[in-house]
Amino acid sequence: MKKILTAAALAALLPQAASALPLVDFYAGAYYWDQSVSGDVSGTADLEDDLKLDAGGQNVTYFAFEHPIPMIPNVKLKSSNLSTDGTGSLSTGLTIDGKTVTGAVDSVLDLSHTDYTLYWGLPLPIVTFDFGLTLRQFDGEVSSVAQLDGSTASADLDFVIPMGYLKAGIDIPLTGLSFGGDINVISVGSTSVSDYDLNMTYVLPLIPLLDVGISAGYRSFDLDLDEDDFGDLSAKATIDGPYLGLSLHL
């Protein structure tokens, strides 16, 4: 009985909230990303062949708030888990920050990050076009520990970078289908980061005023760090793969 009363209360409140804020949109979503990883560290250790890193499946969540005030940006927050680990063997030593490991090693590459995006959208029918700036905060590490003697070569990957943000999409009228993509990118000197996402969404005809969608897509994240910018650490990594998730729009 309590569940029925709660559902009835929510159903009564949703129209009131929508009428009070008719031009405000709230978005939320999450998806399961089936990742693969490739690249190298310090030009000597291949992430797949030598370190045997396996990304597997990771979770991504996001929230966005849009409003009609032209001079104030819309806001989007996005959290991505990009942690990989594995046990491999190094015939050539891996050196990070002056420390070298060789032989059988247990390794971790964590490129997990949170995006804080401020963006504006053009008021176009059917078509979506957004542009803005993303601050990407990394909170991770790269490390290899030798099984023989426990020696460690590691570096923290805790830094924030600004990135340009673009998003485009199109809604197919009367079908519930939409197609879109977005990209975050920056290139400074020999260091570059790019992240693009291509997707399609089908909105289920379930709940009035609340769009519940099933999303499927493909995301590719590329990172190229130069040792001149990151203190004796050079790394190239690509994490990509398909994903499937749910989206909400109120």
N, C-alpha and C positions, 0 to 999 in steps of 0.2 A: 504493500500500500504506500509506503514511504517513497519507493522508487517512482510509482505512478504520479504521486503528488509533486515530486521533484521535477519530473519530465514536464508536467503540466505547467509548473511555475516557469521553467526555462522557456517553454513555448510561448508563454504570455509575455515574458520579458524581452525576447529577441525582437519582435516587431517594434516594441517601444524604443529599444536601443537603436534600431535601424532608422526609425523616424526622427529620433533626436539628433543623429549624426548621419544625415542622408548622403553626404559627400565624402565621408571618411571610410576607408577600406582597411581591413585587417587581414593579413595573410599569415599562414603558418603551414609548416610541412616537415616531413622527415622522409628519408629514403635509405635503403640498404644498397651500398655501393660495392660491387664485386670487383676488387682491385687486382691489378697485376703491376709489378714493379720492374724497372730496368734502369741501367745507368752504371756509374762507378764512383768510387771515392779516391781522391788523390791520384787518379789516373792509373792506379795499379790494382785495385780490388773491384772486380765486377760484382754488382749487387746480386745478380742471378747466379752466374757461373761459379764465383768464388765464395761469396758470403752466403749464398743459398737463401736469400731473403724471400719470405712469403707473406704477402699482404693479406690475402683472404678477403673476407667481407668486413666492411666498416660502416658506421652510422654517420649520417649527416642530418642536422636539424637547422631550421631557419624560421625567422619571424620578420614580418615587415609591416610598416604602418604608412599609409598614404593619405594625403589631405589636399584640399584645393587651393591652399595659399601659395601663390607663385614664388615668392622670394625665399620661402622656408623649405629646405630640402625634405624629401621623404627619408625614412630610416629603415635599414635592413640589417639584421644580425644573423650571422650564419656560422655554425660550428661544425668543423670537419675533423674526423678522426683519421689520421694517416700514419698508423704505427705498424711497422714491419719488423720481423725478427727471423733469425735462422742460425743454423750451425753449419759452417763451411770450413774450407782449408785454404790457406794462403801459402803458395810456394814462394812468392815474392812478398817481402814484408810490407805491411801497411803502416804508414806514418801519419799521425794526426797530432798537430801541435807539439812536434818534437819527440813524440813517443812512438815506438815501433812495436808491432806484434807480428808474429808469424806462426805457421803451423795451423793446427785445429783451433778455430775461434768461434765464440758465441757472439753474435752481432745484433745490434738494434739500430734501426733508422726510424726516428719519430719526427714526422713533419706535420703533426697536428697543429691546427690553427683556428683562430676566430676572426671573422671578417666583420668590420664595422663600416657600413656603406651609407653614404649620403648621396642622394640622387634626385634628379628632376625628370619628369615625364612630359612628353608633348601630348596635348589633348586631341588625339586622333581617334576617329571611329574605327572599330574592328582591329586596327593595327596598334601595337604597343611599341614605343621607342623611348627608352630611358637612358640617361647618361649621368655620370657622377664620379665620385672618388671613393675608393676603398682603402681603409687602413687594415692591413693584414698582420695580426699578432701571432707569431709562431711561439710555441711552447713545447720544444722537443729536444732531441739530442741525436748524435751519431756516435756509436761506440762499438769497439770490438775487444773482447777479453780472451786472451790465450788460455786454452785449457791446460797446457802443460805447467806454466808457472804463475798464472793469474795476472800477468802484466796486462795493462789496459791502455788503449789509445782511444781517446774520446774528445768530444767537443760539444758544448751546449749550443742548441739552436734556438736561442731566445732573443728575438729581435722583431721589430715592427717595420714594415715597408709600406709606402703609399703606392697605389695601383690605380690606373684608369679603369673605369667601369662602363660597359655598354650592354644594353639588353634590347632585343627586338623580338617581336612575336606577332602572330595573327590568329584571330578567332574565326572559325568557320561557322557562319550563321546557321542556327537551327539544328546543329549536330551535336553540340557539347564538346566538340574537338577543338583543340588549339595546338599550335606548333610554335616553338620559340628557341631561343638560345641566348646565352650571355657570355661575356668574356671579361676577365681581369688581367691586366698586363702591365709590365714595367720592364725597361731595359736601361741600365746605367753602366757604361763602360763594358766590362766583360761579364758582368752579372746580370741575369735576366730571370724573370718569373712570368709565366703565363698559365692561365687556367680558363678553359672553355667548357661549355656545357650545352649540348643540343638535346632537346626533349619534346615530348608530346604529352598532352593531358586530356583525359576524358572526364567531364563533369557528370557525376551520377545524378539523375533526377529524383532525389530522395527527400531533401528537406528544404522547404521554402526559406528564402533569405540566407541560407548557408550553402555555399557551393562546396561539395565534397568531391574531390577529383582523384583519379588514379593516374600517376605519372610514370613514364618510362623514358630513359634517356641514356646518353653516353657522356662521360666527363673525362677530361684529360688535364692533368696537372704536370707542368714541366718546371724544373728548377735547375739553374746553372749558377753555382757559386764560384767566384774567383778568389784565390788565396790572398790576393792583394787587398780585398775588401773584408775578408773574414779570418784573418790571423792564421796563416799557414794551412787553412782548410780549403780544399777545392773539391767540389762534388757536382755530379750531374745525375739527376733523377727524373724519371717519368713514371707517374702513377696514373693509370687509366683503367677504364672498364665500364660496363653497363650498370645501370641501377634501376630500381623499382621502388616506388613509394606512394605516399598519400599527401594530398594538399587540401587545405581549408581556406575559404575566402568568405568573409563576412562583410 
